[in-house]
Amino acid sequence: MSRIIRMDRTGHTTVAEWAADDAESLERAAAALDAELDRGYYAVVSHPDGSAEQVRELPAHGPLVVLRRPIAGG
């Protein structure tokens, strides 16, 4: 089961879970991701080589999407 988590004051909150072979859960997770992006969150997916990538669409086969707020400062 893949997950979207949002980093928050509790550590993290699970926003959605899905299975790549379950179209209904995939659709719900994609809608949840869109809603969080509309709220100003960034979505990041880590890769096995240690790199990370910001995404705007749900990676159906990605195991974990992490949502975070933009970092303030200058």
Beta strands, then each sheet from edge to edge (+ up, - down):
strand 1: 2-8
strand 2: 11-18
strand 3: 42-46
strand 4: 52-55
strand 5: 64-68
sheet 1: 2+ 1- 5- 3+ 4-
end
